[in-house]
Amino acid sequence: MRILVSGGTGFIGSHTTVELIKSGHEVVIFDNLSNSKIDVLDSIQTLTGVKPKFFKADMLNKDDLKQIFEEYKKENKNFDAVIHFAGLKAVGESVAKPVMYYKNNIAGTLNLIEVMNEYNCKKIIFSSSATVYGSPKSVPISEDFELHTTNPYGNTKLMQENILSDITVADKEWSVVLLRYFNPIGAHESGLIGEDPNGIPNNLMPYIVKVADKKIEILGVFGDDYDTPDGTGVRDYIHVVDLARGHVCALNKVVNSTGVNIYNLGTGKGYSVLDVVKTFEKVNNVPVPYVIKGRRPGDIAECYANPAKAKEELNWEAEFDLERMCKDAWNYVKTNK
């Protein structure tokens, strides 16, 4: 199949592109490179033997998107589906800059949907998030849990889910798969692609590796007074390659059905911030000094998945454990020093 991947040079997008190509699909990427680097295309080629077609495009510019679809229309080709990763994704930043998040994530997705509809491409896999569950009343979290967001980033994800769901009611030809990610970390075992955010990291693992690499002096742990075993926040960390393979499994679902299908992509296990720090130190034999700080606005105590539905309907489940995630994340840094 020919798949258009928005945000395809980013952390999850690049790993998914590799898995798509390995599974025999043709991948076309567009990205504005605001939080990724063009060099990742060379790494994808090294890993797969294929350099995907790339467009530097911003989803806030509808003409950029039309240019991509128009080029393939000229060749009498169409995209079989879109996998939509592009968007701003940091909880803390969204609290500080909500207007930027609403404008980019909502308006950009509306542009993409309108252009897809114009060119009769009505199959989309959307990169959603466990943040749509807010502060859940219990764990593990199933797809039928009440949705309640606690920060602007989560609000934008839930709004995008609602928009995509409403489209399928209005037009029965649309097929939407919503993949609710938990916390992707790790990197490709080759060390060629991984998480390399621009500026100061917003997520735990890239912050840990920068402290381990002495690029940042100390890790700030936000809160040690949550109702969890060690007081720090508990999350479901999933290896990014496992997550990428989940998208390949979801492709068959999105192209062979209509309406909305929703899946959690997680391991079903919760690890605290200090679990991750201590595991990283142990498997990589490197210190990660940390200091406890106050809670971060918008954060919750505990969040991990019930991934049974994805196993049953997509034949997918996570394979890699926390030790492997920590090893691969550090190997990416060492490989790219």
C-alpha positions as CSV (number, residue, x, y, z in Angstrom):
1,M,0.0,0.0,0.0
2,R,1.0,3.6,-0.5
3,I,0.9,5.4,2.9
4,L,1.3,9.1,3.6
5,V,2.9,9.7,6.9
6,S,2.6,13.1,8.5
7,G,5.4,13.9,10.9
8,G,7.4,11.0,9.5
9,T,10.8,12.3,10.4
10,G,9.9,12.5,14.1
11,F,10.6,10.0,16.8
12,I,7.6,7.7,16.3
13,G,7.1,8.6,12.7
14,S,10.6,7.5,11.6
15,H,10.4,4.2,13.4
16,T,7.0,3.5,11.9
17,T,8.3,4.4,8.5
18,V,11.0,1.7,8.9
19,E,8.5,-0.9,9.9
20,L,6.1,0.0,7.1
21,I,8.9,-0.3,4.5
22,K,10.1,-3.6,5.9
23,S,6.5,-4.8,5.6
24,G,6.4,-4.0,1.9
25,H,4.6,-0.6,1.9
26,E,5.5,2.5,-0.1
27,V,5.9,5.5,2.3
28,V,5.6,9.2,1.5
29,I,6.5,11.6,4.3
30,F,5.7,15.2,5.0
31,D,7.1,17.1,8.0
32,N,7.9,20.7,8.8
33,L,11.1,19.6,10.6
34,S,10.2,21.8,13.6
35,N,11.2,19.0,16.0
36,S,13.1,16.6,13.8
37,K,16.0,16.5,11.4
38,I,16.2,15.7,7.6
39,D,19.2,13.4,8.2
40,V,16.8,10.7,9.5
41,L,15.9,10.0,5.9
42,D,19.4,8.7,5.3
43,S,19.2,6.5,8.4
44,I,15.9,5.1,7.2
45,Q,17.5,4.3,3.8
46,T,20.4,2.5,5.6
47,L,18.0,0.4,7.6
48,T,15.6,-0.5,4.8
49,G,17.4,0.1,1.5
50,V,14.7,2.6,0.6
51,K,14.7,6.4,0.9
52,P,11.1,7.5,1.2
53,K,9.8,10.4,-0.8
54,F,9.9,13.5,1.4
55,F,8.0,16.8,1.3
56,K,8.9,19.7,3.6
57,A,5.4,20.8,4.4
58,D,3.4,22.3,7.2
59,M,-0.1,21.1,7.8
60,L,-1.2,24.7,8.7
61,N,-0.6,25.5,5.0
62,K,-3.3,23.7,3.0
63,D,-1.5,24.5,-0.3
64,D,1.5,22.4,1.0
65,L,-0.8,19.5,1.5
66,K,-2.6,19.9,-1.8
67,Q,0.7,19.9,-3.6
68,I,1.5,16.4,-2.2
69,F,-1.8,14.9,-3.2
70,E,-1.8,16.7,-6.6
71,E,1.6,15.2,-7.5
72,Y,0.3,11.7,-7.0
73,K,-2.9,12.4,-8.7
74,K,-1.0,13.4,-11.9
75,E,0.5,9.9,-11.9
76,N,-3.0,8.5,-11.5
77,K,-2.1,7.2,-8.0
78,N,-3.7,7.8,-4.7
79,F,-2.8,7.1,-1.1
80,D,-4.3,4.1,0.4
81,A,-4.2,5.6,3.9
82,V,-2.7,8.4,6.0
83,I,-0.9,7.9,9.3
84,H,-1.1,11.2,11.2
85,F,1.7,11.9,13.7
86,A,2.3,15.6,13.1
87,G,1.5,17.8,16.0
88,L,2.9,19.5,19.1
89,K,3.1,17.0,22.0
90,A,4.5,18.4,25.3
91,V,2.1,18.6,28.3
92,G,4.1,21.3,30.1
93,E,4.5,23.4,27.1
94,S,0.8,23.1,26.3
95,V,-0.1,24.5,29.7
96,A,2.2,27.5,29.1
97,K,1.2,28.0,25.4
98,P,-2.3,26.7,25.0
99,V,-3.2,28.9,22.0
100,M,-0.2,27.6,20.0
101,Y,-1.3,24.0,20.7
102,Y,-4.9,24.6,19.7
103,K,-3.9,26.4,16.5
104,N,-1.3,23.9,15.4
105,N,-3.0,20.6,16.3
106,I,-6.6,21.4,15.6
107,A,-6.3,23.6,12.6
108,G,-3.6,21.5,11.1
109,T,-5.7,18.3,11.4
110,L,-8.7,20.0,9.9
111,N,-6.6,21.1,6.9
112,L,-5.4,17.5,6.4
113,I,-8.9,16.0,6.6
114,E,-10.3,18.5,4.1
115,V,-7.5,17.8,1.6
116,M,-7.8,14.0,2.1
117,N,-11.6,14.3,1.5
118,E,-11.0,16.4,-1.7
119,Y,-8.7,13.7,-3.1
120,N,-11.0,10.8,-2.0
121,C,-8.5,9.4,0.6
122,K,-10.7,8.4,3.5
123,K,-8.6,6.1,5.6
124,I,-6.6,7.5,8.5
125,I,-4.7,6.2,11.5
126,F,-4.5,8.9,14.2
127,S,-1.7,9.3,16.7
128,S,-3.7,9.9,19.9
129,S,-2.6,9.6,23.5
130,A,-3.5,8.1,26.9
131,T,-3.9,11.7,28.0
132,V,-7.5,11.6,26.8
133,Y,-8.3,9.4,29.8
134,G,-7.2,12.3,32.1
135,S,-6.8,11.1,35.7
136,P,-8.5,7.6,35.5
137,K,-10.5,6.3,38.4
138,S,-8.7,3.0,38.2
139,V,-5.9,1.2,36.3
140,P,-5.3,-0.6,33.9
141,I,-7.2,1.6,31.5
142,S,-9.5,0.2,28.8
143,E,-10.7,1.9,25.7
144,D,-14.2,2.3,27.1
145,F,-13.1,4.3,30.1
146,E,-14.6,7.8,30.5
147,L,-12.6,10.5,28.7
148,H,-11.5,13.5,30.7
149,T,-8.5,15.6,29.9
150,T,-6.4,17.6,32.3
151,N,-4.2,19.8,30.1
152,P,-4.4,21.6,26.7
153,Y,-2.3,19.0,24.9
154,G,-4.8,16.3,26.0
155,N,-7.6,18.6,25.0
156,T,-6.3,18.8,21.5
157,K,-6.0,15.0,21.2
158,L,-9.5,14.5,22.4
159,M,-10.9,17.2,20.1
160,Q,-9.1,15.6,17.1
161,E,-10.6,12.2,18.1
162,N,-14.1,13.8,18.2
163,I,-13.6,15.5,14.8
164,L,-12.5,12.2,13.2
165,S,-15.3,10.3,14.8
166,D,-17.9,12.9,13.7
167,I,-16.6,12.6,10.1
168,T,-17.4,8.9,10.0
169,V,-21.0,9.6,11.0
170,A,-21.4,12.2,8.3
171,D,-19.7,10.1,5.6
172,K,-19.9,6.3,5.9
173,E,-16.9,5.9,3.5
174,W,-14.4,7.1,6.1
175,S,-12.4,4.7,8.2
176,V,-10.6,5.9,11.3
177,V,-8.3,4.1,13.7
178,L,-7.5,5.9,16.9
179,L,-4.3,4.6,18.5
180,R,-4.0,5.8,22.1
181,Y,-0.3,5.7,22.9
182,F,1.0,5.4,26.4
183,N,4.7,6.4,26.9
184,P,7.0,5.6,24.0
185,I,10.7,5.4,24.8
186,G,13.8,3.5,23.5
187,A,15.2,3.6,20.0
188,H,16.0,1.3,17.1
189,E,18.6,-1.3,18.1
190,S,20.9,-0.1,15.4
191,G,21.3,3.2,17.1
192,L,20.6,5.0,13.8
193,I,17.3,6.5,14.7
194,G,15.9,7.5,18.1
195,E,14.5,10.3,20.1
196,D,16.5,13.6,19.6
197,P,14.2,16.5,20.4
198,N,15.4,20.1,19.7
199,G,16.2,22.1,22.7
200,I,15.5,21.0,26.3
201,P,13.6,17.7,26.4
202,N,10.0,17.7,27.7
203,N,9.8,13.9,28.2
204,L,11.5,11.7,30.7
205,M,13.8,9.4,28.7
206,P,15.4,12.0,26.5
207,Y,16.0,14.0,29.7
208,I,17.6,11.0,31.4
209,V,20.0,10.4,28.5
210,K,21.1,14.0,28.4
211,V,21.9,13.8,32.1
212,A,23.7,10.5,31.6
213,D,25.6,12.1,28.7
214,K,26.5,15.1,31.0
215,K,24.7,17.5,28.6
216,I,22.4,18.5,31.5
217,E,23.6,18.5,35.1
218,I,20.7,16.9,36.9
219,L,17.3,15.4,36.3
220,G,14.3,17.1,37.8
221,V,11.7,14.6,39.1
222,F,8.4,16.4,39.3
223,G,6.7,15.2,42.5
224,D,7.4,12.5,45.0
225,D,4.1,12.7,46.9
226,Y,1.8,10.9,44.5
227,D,-0.2,7.9,45.8
228,T,2.2,5.4,44.1
229,P,4.7,2.9,45.6
230,D,7.6,5.4,45.7
231,G,5.7,8.6,45.4
232,T,6.7,9.4,41.8
233,G,4.4,9.2,38.8
234,V,3.7,5.8,37.3
235,R,3.4,5.4,33.5
236,D,3.2,2.6,30.9
237,Y,6.5,2.9,29.0
238,I,6.5,1.1,25.6
239,H,9.4,0.5,23.2
240,V,9.0,2.8,20.2
241,V,9.6,-0.2,17.8
242,D,6.7,-2.1,19.5
243,L,4.6,1.0,19.0
244,A,5.7,1.4,15.4
245,R,4.7,-2.3,14.7
246,G,1.3,-1.5,16.1
247,H,0.7,0.9,13.3
248,V,1.5,-1.7,10.7
249,C,-1.0,-4.0,12.3
250,A,-3.6,-1.2,12.4
251,L,-3.3,-0.7,8.6
252,N,-5.3,-3.8,7.7
253,K,-8.0,-2.7,10.1
254,V,-8.3,0.8,8.6
255,V,-8.3,-0.2,5.0
256,N,-10.8,-3.1,5.5
257,S,-13.4,-1.4,7.7
258,T,-15.3,1.8,8.1
259,G,-16.3,3.8,11.1
260,V,-14.1,4.3,14.2
261,N,-11.9,1.7,15.9
262,I,-10.0,2.6,19.0
263,Y,-7.0,0.8,20.5
264,N,-4.6,1.3,23.5
265,L,-1.0,0.7,22.6
266,G,0.9,0.0,25.8
267,T,2.5,-2.9,27.7
268,G,0.0,-3.1,30.5
269,K,2.7,-2.5,33.1
270,G,3.3,0.6,35.1
271,Y,6.7,1.9,36.1
272,S,7.5,4.9,38.2
273,V,9.9,7.7,37.3
274,L,12.5,6.3,39.8
275,D,12.0,2.7,38.4
276,V,13.1,4.1,35.0
277,V,16.0,6.0,36.4
278,K,17.3,3.0,38.4
279,T,16.8,0.6,35.6
280,F,18.7,2.9,33.2
281,E,21.6,3.2,35.7
282,K,21.7,-0.6,36.2
283,V,21.6,-1.8,32.6
284,N,23.9,1.0,31.2
285,N,26.3,1.3,34.2
286,V,26.0,5.1,34.2
287,P,24.8,7.5,36.9
288,V,21.7,9.7,36.6
289,P,21.7,12.2,39.4
290,Y,18.2,13.6,40.1
291,V,16.5,16.1,42.4
292,I,12.9,16.1,43.5
293,K,10.9,19.1,42.4
294,G,7.2,20.1,42.8
295,R,4.5,18.5,40.8
296,R,4.2,19.6,37.2
297,P,0.9,21.2,36.2
298,G,-1.4,18.8,34.3
299,D,0.4,15.6,35.4
300,I,-1.5,12.7,37.1
301,A,-0.3,10.0,39.5
302,E,-0.8,6.7,37.6
303,C,-1.5,5.7,34.0
304,Y,-1.1,2.3,32.4
305,A,-3.0,0.4,29.7
306,N,-5.2,-2.6,29.3
307,P,-3.9,-3.6,25.8
308,A,-6.1,-6.7,25.4
309,K,-8.3,-5.3,22.6
310,A,-5.2,-4.6,20.4
311,K,-4.0,-8.2,20.9
312,E,-7.4,-9.6,20.1
313,E,-8.4,-7.5,17.1
314,L,-5.0,-6.4,15.7
315,N,-2.9,-9.4,16.7
316,W,-0.4,-7.0,18.3
317,E,1.3,-6.9,21.7
318,A,4.4,-5.3,23.0
319,E,7.5,-7.5,23.2
320,F,10.3,-5.4,24.7
321,D,10.8,-4.9,28.5
322,L,12.0,-1.8,30.4
323,E,15.6,-3.0,30.4
324,R,15.6,-3.2,26.6
325,M,14.0,0.2,26.3
326,C,16.8,1.8,28.5
327,K,19.6,-0.1,26.7
328,D,18.4,1.0,23.2
329,A,17.8,4.6,24.3
330,W,21.4,4.9,25.6
331,N,22.9,3.0,22.6
332,Y,21.3,5.7,20.3
333,V,23.1,8.4,22.3
334,K,26.5,6.6,22.3
335,T,26.2,5.7,18.6
336,N,25.6,9.4,17.7
337,K,28.1,11.1,19.9
